[in-house]
Amino acid sequence: MDQPKGSKLRKCFRPKYIITGFLLTVAIIALITVAVTQNHRFSRNSKYGVVLDAGSSHTNMYIYKWPAEKENDTGVVEQVHACEVEGPGISSYAGAVEKAGVSLKHCMDWAKEIVPQAKHHETPVYLGATAGMRLLRMENAETAKRVLSAVEETLCLYPFKFQGARILSGKEEGAYGWITLNYLLGNFKESVWPRILPHTFSSTGTTGALDLGGASTQITFVPDQDKIETPEDTLNFYLYGKNYTVYTHSFLCYGKDQALRLKVLKDVLNSSTGRIQDPCFQQRYERTINVSDLRINPCTASDFATPSYSQIHIEGTGDYEKCLTSIEKIFNIVDCPYSSCSFNGTFLPEVTGQFGAFSAFYYVMNFLNITKEPLDKVVETMKAFCSKSWVEVKADFPKVKEKYLSEYCFAGTYIISLLVQRYNFTNEKWKNIKFLAKVHNSDAGWALGYMLNLTNMIPAEQPYIRPLSHASYVSLMAICSIMVVSLLFIGWVIYRKPKCLKKEII
């Protein structure tokens, strides 16, 4: 019995097709494997680091993790946990220094759970204190030392590699914040495209950093102009094969909490009684401040003249325009020995490029839901919010603590005054500010940059060494490519001119 023609064709085609297909698959897999292996590094081991950000109003703990094989690279460190320490900042424990260290235990216990036990002994722990402790050191250097000693004593009890507790300068705080932001955004890592395409087709700029805390505020960016008139406000970095000249300045006493005290002081100096009508608080809001708080505070003590009363009673009137005017009085804009100044005789180059605004900049604007709004809309929102009565505001936000809720009118107006009037972010330049809390799930702020610097994880040159030499990589890619093309050609020939099909026709 004759076999069907289709079965003969299947028997004829099957061996050649199977062999050709198998070889083609192997060649493609080899081609992909070589390419991936050359351009991707596999991680087999992780490292951890812990940083405590001891700010003026509170302390945060951050736990970072990164692949050991990628230790000297950008964009590979990830934040795996953040813990807010209960209670105020460590500088607030000046009267009970032993409590400063105790306050950290809850978060450090979390660190013991999150960092694998086998990694405890090699995990570095850093504590950096900022403007709150800088002010305490100005007020009483011995007390500041005792607070840091109490903190160190507690941190030494944990099985980590404790690297010490220290007070950062304002310049360091600004610089590390800028490093964190640009590291997370990947701005330091050079793409292969700039080497091939013209400059107009690539983006190699950095992002400026705007940081607002309770006691200080920082502005850091790479200015366009070559000449900076105050060398003390510049830092030079050589990161990943490129030079960066950065302008950075920290304004101590101009964080939102201390700025409010400065404003109250100006109001006191212009009043003959202990009752002040304050447009930066909502109508019907009342607050009492002890005069002694202004007398001992380093930000207000120098200009303080002891009044006859012991308490200051503040009554809110809720008026944005008048609040803006009263805030202007805390800045000295008359004396400027340079071509341009922000305030208090401080040189400021023209702000250019993109900026990331974090910490209190973000939290205040986010609460008011204006992080993505144009400047005119921001001003309208502030006018409407400040004009509300205190009763209305409390009803709208029943879960927010009154201390914080009462200060949003001042804080929002202060941010506008600082950014627009002092830093000269015009309507057009305001669009270049991005208010943010995190970048790729990591908190923006100085903590990550501080750790990267102390662990030497930001090398001067590009550190990555590929697994294959250039010649070997090109040779293997060429061989694999030739195999793929050859097998495709063979498959096409078999398909177009099968011998058994010709015999069948004859």
C-alpha positions in Angstrom: 0.0 0.0 0.0 1.3 3.4 -1.0 2.1 5.8 1.9 0.4 9.2 1.9 2.6 11.9 0.3 2.3 14.1 3.5 4.0 11.4 5.7 7.0 11.1 3.3 7.4 14.9 3.5 7.3 14.9 7.3 9.9 12.1 7.5 12.1 14.0 5.0 11.8 17.3 6.7 12.0 16.3 10.4 15.7 15.5 10.9 17.1 18.5 9.1 14.6 20.9 10.7 15.2 19.6 14.2 19.0 19.7 13.9 18.9 23.2 12.3 16.4 24.5 14.8 18.4 23.1 17.7 21.7 24.7 16.5 19.9 28.0 15.8 18.5 28.0 19.3 21.9 27.3 20.9 23.5 30.0 18.8 20.9 32.6 19.8 21.1 31.6 23.5 24.9 31.9 23.3 24.6 35.4 21.7 22.3 36.6 24.4 24.3 35.1 27.2 27.5 36.7 26.1 25.8 40.1 25.7 24.1 39.9 29.1 27.2 38.6 30.9 29.3 41.4 29.5 26.9 44.2 30.5 25.3 42.9 33.7 26.9 42.0 37.0 25.4 39.3 39.1 25.0 40.0 42.8 25.7 37.2 45.3 26.3 39.1 48.5 24.7 42.2 50.1 26.0 44.8 52.4 24.2 47.1 54.8 24.6 50.5 56.4 22.7 52.4 59.0 22.5 56.2 59.3 20.8 58.2 62.0 19.8 61.7 61.0 19.6 63.7 64.2 17.7 66.8 63.2 16.6 69.7 65.3 13.0 68.5 65.7 13.3 64.7 65.4 15.7 61.9 64.5 15.2 59.4 61.7 17.1 56.1 61.2 17.7 54.8 57.7 18.9 51.3 56.7 20.6 50.9 53.3 21.4 47.8 51.4 23.6 47.3 48.3 25.1 44.4 46.3 28.7 43.8 47.4 29.7 43.3 43.8 28.4 46.8 42.9 29.8 48.6 45.8 31.4 51.3 43.7 28.6 52.2 41.3 25.7 54.6 41.1 22.1 54.0 41.6 22.5 50.6 43.3 22.1 51.5 47.0 18.5 51.0 48.1 16.8 52.1 51.3 15.2 49.1 52.9 13.8 50.6 56.1 13.2 54.0 57.7 12.3 54.5 61.4 11.3 57.8 63.0 12.5 58.0 66.6 9.8 58.9 69.1 10.2 62.2 70.8 12.1 65.4 69.9 15.6 65.8 68.4 18.5 64.9 70.6 19.4 68.6 71.2 16.1 68.8 73.2 17.6 66.5 75.9 20.1 69.1 77.1 18.4 69.1 80.5 18.3 65.3 80.7 21.2 64.0 78.5 20.8 60.4 79.5 17.5 60.3 77.7 19.0 61.3 74.4 20.5 57.8 73.9 17.5 55.9 75.3 15.3 57.6 72.7 17.1 55.7 69.9 16.6 52.2 71.3 13.3 51.5 69.6 14.7 52.2 66.1 18.0 50.4 66.8 16.1 47.3 67.9 14.4 47.4 64.5 17.8 47.6 62.8 18.9 44.4 64.7 15.8 42.6 63.2 16.2 43.9 59.6 19.9 43.5 59.1 20.8 39.8 58.9 22.6 38.6 62.1 25.5 37.4 60.1 26.0 40.9 58.8 25.8 42.8 62.1 29.5 42.9 62.8 30.4 44.4 59.4 27.4 46.9 59.2 28.6 50.5 59.8 26.4 52.8 61.9 26.7 56.5 61.6 25.0 59.3 63.5 25.1 62.8 62.1 23.6 65.7 64.1 22.6 68.9 62.2 21.4 72.4 63.0 19.8 71.6 66.4 23.0 70.4 67.8 25.0 73.2 66.1 22.8 75.6 68.0 23.2 73.7 71.3 27.0 73.8 70.8 26.8 77.5 70.4 24.7 77.8 73.5 26.6 75.3 75.7 29.5 73.3 74.1 29.9 71.1 77.2 26.2 70.1 77.2 26.4 69.3 73.4 29.4 67.0 74.1 27.5 65.2 76.9 24.5 64.6 74.6 26.7 63.1 71.9 28.4 60.9 74.6 25.1 59.6 75.8 24.1 58.8 72.2 27.4 57.0 71.6 27.1 55.0 74.8 23.7 53.6 73.6 24.8 52.9 70.1 27.9 51.0 71.3 25.6 48.5 73.0 24.5 47.2 69.6 26.4 44.5 67.7 27.1 46.8 64.7 30.2 48.5 63.6 29.6 51.9 65.2 31.5 54.6 63.5 30.8 57.5 65.8 28.5 60.4 66.3 29.3 63.9 65.2 27.8 67.3 64.4 27.8 68.1 60.7 28.6 71.6 59.4 26.0 73.4 57.4 28.2 73.1 54.3 28.4 69.3 54.8 24.7 69.0 55.2 24.0 70.9 52.0 26.7 69.0 50.0 25.6 65.5 51.2 22.0 66.3 50.3 23.1 67.3 46.8 25.1 64.1 46.5 22.1 62.0 47.7 19.7 63.6 45.2 22.0 63.3 42.2 23.2 59.8 43.1 19.6 58.5 43.3 18.7 60.2 40.0 21.7 58.6 38.3 23.1 62.0 37.3 26.7 61.0 38.1 26.7 57.9 35.9 27.8 58.7 32.3 25.8 57.1 29.6 27.5 55.6 26.5 25.4 57.9 24.3 27.4 61.1 25.0 30.5 59.4 23.6 28.6 58.7 20.3 26.0 61.4 19.9 26.4 65.2 19.9 26.0 67.0 23.3 22.6 68.3 22.3 21.3 64.7 22.2 22.4 63.9 25.8 21.5 65.1 29.3 24.5 65.4 31.6 23.3 68.1 34.0 22.8 67.8 37.7 19.9 68.7 39.9 20.1 71.4 42.6 19.1 70.6 46.2 16.9 72.6 48.4 16.7 71.4 52.0 14.5 73.0 54.8 14.8 71.7 58.4 13.6 73.1 61.7 16.8 75.1 62.4 18.5 75.6 59.1 18.0 75.6 55.4 20.5 74.8 52.6 20.7 75.6 48.9 23.2 73.6 46.7 23.6 73.6 43.0 26.1 73.8 40.1 25.8 77.4 38.8 26.2 78.3 35.1 28.7 81.1 35.7 32.4 80.3 36.0 33.2 82.9 38.6 31.8 82.4 42.1 32.5 85.5 44.3 32.7 83.6 47.6 35.2 80.7 47.5 34.1 79.6 51.0 30.7 78.7 49.5 32.1 76.3 46.9 33.0 72.7 46.9 34.9 70.7 44.2 34.0 67.1 43.6 35.7 64.7 41.2 33.1 61.9 40.8 33.1 59.1 38.2 35.6 60.9 36.0 34.0 64.3 36.0 34.6 67.6 37.9 31.8 69.4 39.7 32.1 72.9 41.2 29.2 73.2 43.5 27.8 76.3 45.2 26.4 75.5 48.7 25.3 77.7 51.6 23.5 76.8 54.8 21.5 79.5 56.7 21.5 78.7 60.4 18.5 80.0 62.2 16.4 80.0 59.0 14.8 76.6 59.2 11.1 77.0 59.6 11.0 76.6 63.4 13.8 79.1 64.1 12.5 81.5 61.4 9.2 81.6 63.3 11.0 82.6 66.5 12.9 85.3 64.6 9.6 86.7 63.3 8.1 86.6 66.8 11.2 88.5 68.1 10.7 91.2 65.5 7.1 91.5 66.5 8.1 91.7 70.2 10.6 94.5 69.5 7.9 96.4 67.7 5.3 96.0 70.5 5.1 97.7 73.9 2.9 95.0 75.3 3.0 91.3 75.6 0.1 90.8 73.2 0.9 90.4 69.5 -1.5 90.3 66.6 0.0 87.8 64.2 -1.2 87.5 60.6 0.7 84.2 60.1 -1.7 82.3 62.4 -5.4 81.8 61.6 -8.1 83.9 63.2 -9.1 82.9 66.7 -5.9 81.0 67.2 -4.0 81.8 70.4 -0.5 80.8 71.6 1.6 81.8 74.6 5.4 81.9 74.5 7.8 82.3 77.4 10.1 85.3 77.0 12.9 83.1 78.4 12.7 80.9 75.4 13.8 83.8 73.2 16.4 85.0 75.7 18.4 81.7 75.7 18.0 80.8 72.0 21.2 81.5 70.1 19.1 82.6 67.1 17.3 85.3 69.0 19.5 86.1 72.1 21.8 88.6 70.3 19.0 91.0 69.4 16.9 90.4 72.5 16.1 93.2 74.8 14.4 91.8 78.0 10.9 93.3 78.2 9.0 94.0 81.3 6.6 91.0 80.7 7.5 87.3 81.1 5.1 85.9 78.5 4.1 86.7 75.0 0.5 86.2 74.0 -0.1 85.7 70.3 -3.5 86.1 68.6 -3.9 85.1 65.0 -5.4 87.4 62.4 -4.9 85.2 59.3 -3.8 87.4 56.4 -1.4 86.0 53.8 -0.2 89.4 52.5 0.5 90.8 55.9 2.2 87.6 56.9 4.5 87.8 53.9 5.3 91.4 54.8 6.1 90.5 58.4 8.4 87.6 57.3 10.4 90.0 55.1 11.6 91.7 58.3 13.7 88.7 59.4 15.9 89.1 56.3 18.6 91.7 55.9 18.4 92.7 52.2 20.1 96.1 52.4 23.7 95.1 52.8 25.1 93.2 49.8 28.9 93.5 49.0 28.5 91.2 46.0 26.9 91.4 42.5 23.9 89.5 43.9 22.8 88.3 47.3 20.1 86.1 48.8 20.0 87.9 52.2 22.2 88.8 55.2 25.0 89.8 52.8 25.3 86.2 51.4 26.4 85.9 47.8 24.0 83.8 45.6 24.7 83.0 41.9 21.7 82.9 39.6 19.6 79.8 40.2 19.6 77.7 37.0 18.5 74.2 36.0 16.3 71.7 37.8 16.0 71.6 41.6 14.7 69.0 44.1 13.1 70.5 47.2 12.8 68.0 50.1 12.4 67.7 53.9 10.1 70.5 55.2 9.8 72.0 51.7 8.0 68.9 50.6 6.0 68.1 53.8 4.5 71.6 54.0 3.7 71.9 50.3 2.3 68.4 50.2 0.0 69.1 53.2 -1.3 72.1 51.3 -1.6 69.9 48.1 0.4 72.4 46.0 3.6 70.4 45.2 2.8 70.4 41.5 1.1 73.7 41.1 2.4 76.8 39.3 3.4 79.7 41.5 0.2 81.8 41.0 -1.9 78.8 42.1 0.4 78.3 45.1 -0.1 81.9 46.2 -3.9 81.6 45.7 -4.0 78.5 47.9 -2.0 80.1 50.6 -4.3 83.2 50.7 -7.3 80.9 51.0 -5.8 78.7 53.7 -4.5 81.6 55.9 -7.8 83.4 55.7 -9.7 80.4 57.2 -10.6 80.6 60.9 -8.8 78.3 63.3 -12.1 76.5 64.0 -12.5 75.7 60.3 -8.9 74.4 60.0 -9.3 72.2 63.0 -12.5 70.8 61.6 -10.9 70.1 58.2 -7.9 68.3 59.7 -9.0 66.7 63.0 -6.2 64.2 63.1 -3.3 66.6 62.7 -1.5 67.8 65.9 -2.5 71.3 66.7 1.1 72.4 67.1 1.9 71.5 63.4 -1.5 72.5 62.0 -1.3 75.9 63.5 2.0 76.7 61.7 1.2 75.7 58.2 0.1 79.2 57.2 3.4 80.6 58.4 5.5 77.7 57.0 3.9 77.9 53.5 4.2 81.7 53.3 7.8 81.4 54.6 8.7 78.9 51.8 7.3 81.3 49.2 9.2 84.2 50.7 12.4 82.2 50.8 12.2 80.7 47.3 10.7 83.6 45.4 12.0 86.7 47.1 15.3 85.6 48.5 16.4 82.9 46.0 14.7 84.6 43.0 12.8 81.6 41.7 10.6 83.5 39.3 7.3 82.3 37.8 9.2 80.5 35.1 11.9 79.1 37.3 9.4 77.9 39.9 8.4 75.2 37.3 12.0 73.8 37.6 11.4 73.0 41.3 10.2 69.4 42.1 9.0 69.0 45.6 9.8 65.4 46.6 10.2 63.2 49.6 11.7 60.1 48.0 13.7 59.1 44.9 13.3 55.5 43.8 11.9 54.6 47.3 14.8 56.2 49.1 14.4 59.4 51.2 15.9 62.5 49.9 18.2 64.2 52.4 21.8 64.2 53.4 21.9 60.7 55.1 22.6 58.6 52.1 25.3 61.0 50.7 27.0 61.0 54.1 27.2 57.2 54.2 28.4 57.0 50.6 31.2 59.5 51.4 32.3 57.7 54.6 32.3 54.3 53.0 34.2 55.5 49.9 31.4 54.4 47.6 31.8 57.3 45.3 35.1 56.8 43.4 36.7 59.4 41.3 36.8 57.1 38.2 34.3 54.7 36.7 35.2 51.5 38.7 33.3 48.9 36.7 35.5 46.3 35.0 33.7 44.1 32.5 34.1 40.3 32.6 35.5 40.1 29.1 38.2 42.1 27.4 37.0 44.2 24.4 38.7 41.9 21.9 37.2 38.7 23.5 33.7 40.3 23.6 33.8 41.4 20.0 35.2 38.0 18.9 32.5 36.0 20.7 29.7 38.3 19.5 31.0 38.0 15.9 31.2 34.2 16.1 27.7 33.9 17.6 26.3 36.3 15.1 27.9 34.4 12.2 26.4 31.2 13.5 22.9 32.6 13.7 23.1 34.1 10.2 24.5 30.9 8.8 21.9 28.7 10.4 19.2 31.0 9.2 20.5 30.7 5.7 20.8 26.9 5.9 17.2 26.7 7.2 16.1 28.9 4.3 17.9 26.7 1.7 16.3 23.5 3.2 12.9 25.1 3.1 13.2 26.4 -0.4 14.9 23.3 -2.1 14.3 20.1 -0.2 15.9 17.2 -2.2 13.2 14.6 -1.4 10.6 17.0 -2.8 12.5 17.1 -6.1 12.7 13.3 -6.3 9.0 13.1 -5.7 8.3 15.4 -8.6 10.5 13.3 -10.9 
